[in-house]
């Protein structure tokens, strides 16, 4: 025979869970919409064409910077000298930052992948010729890369982790609220079980 539920204790847990549930839902609202929509676009990426728009810039280093490159650290993985990075930003609007570069006797190559596109920079160490290419696959690809955390940087990756924790809090508080209201709502656990079984059966029967 089940013991009666203490109404004071039940009221306390209802208030606490409701508070955590609405706070986590408010924090997750925009993120859930973003990740839900991009989940659809990723699932249909083959049907949603993303034609890259490619732009290319060419230039030549001034003699003083070319001479500086001759004495610069040519170890693979080393970043470009600060003076060269400043010149590239001022002349070509290219922000290389402290990215690692691939150094060889004839060329310096910097890969600059980014969300929604790609970019690379090549510098001929003998002539000083520079070629910079940037491709943009559009805002849908940009949003898809946000979903995957692809080339988005440390700050966005931290955001995804914090957002995931908030979603877990949202889901767990929702689960316990279901538990507290289940007596008044007989369909609660059948619906929870149905949601689980549909996902499980599709995964077992149709995911190869």
Phi, psi and omega in degrees: 000124184288142179282146178294145181281131178294117184296328180292315180294318179298319179296321179298311182293325176298313180296316181296313181293321177298319180298310180294325182293315183285328177295312180293325178292323178295319179292327185269347191308301184294320180297319179297318177299314180300309184289332176290314180295316180289336172297321177292315181294325177290321180294336181241033183298330179292329180274340180259099183288138178235093180276122183287136172262118187253131175235143184232139174234142176230145180202186179218137181290144172292159187302321184293324178287325177296321178292324179294326179295329182296332182253000182286159178300122183254024180281131179301129183104343179286147180278167179289152176302148184299322180297322178291320178297319178297319181294317179298320180292320182286321186271322186244358184057040179249118181258099181276323182066211183265025179301147177286149182238155175262114184258135170225177181294332185253340190211153168241127183236131178237121176269131183229063178296149181211166179297129177079009180180197182208165176198154174208157182228134179233134179234123176281119186287341180273312185263340184083007179291137182241136173230128179234127179236136181228132178240143181231121182264007175098170187288332177294317177295324178297314179295321178298320178291328173298319179301317184274348186069029184272119178054043184250352178090167186294322183298315180292324178296322175296319179300317180300318180296314180294319178298319179297320178296318179297323178294322177297316177299316179300315182291316183292318178295325175296320179297314181290329174294322175300317180299318182289331182262358189298327182296325181273350183229089187300335182278000185304298186288325173302321179290321176298315179296322178297315178301319179292315184293322178300312179298315182295315182294320178297318180296320182285318188272329190240349178268117184257000000 
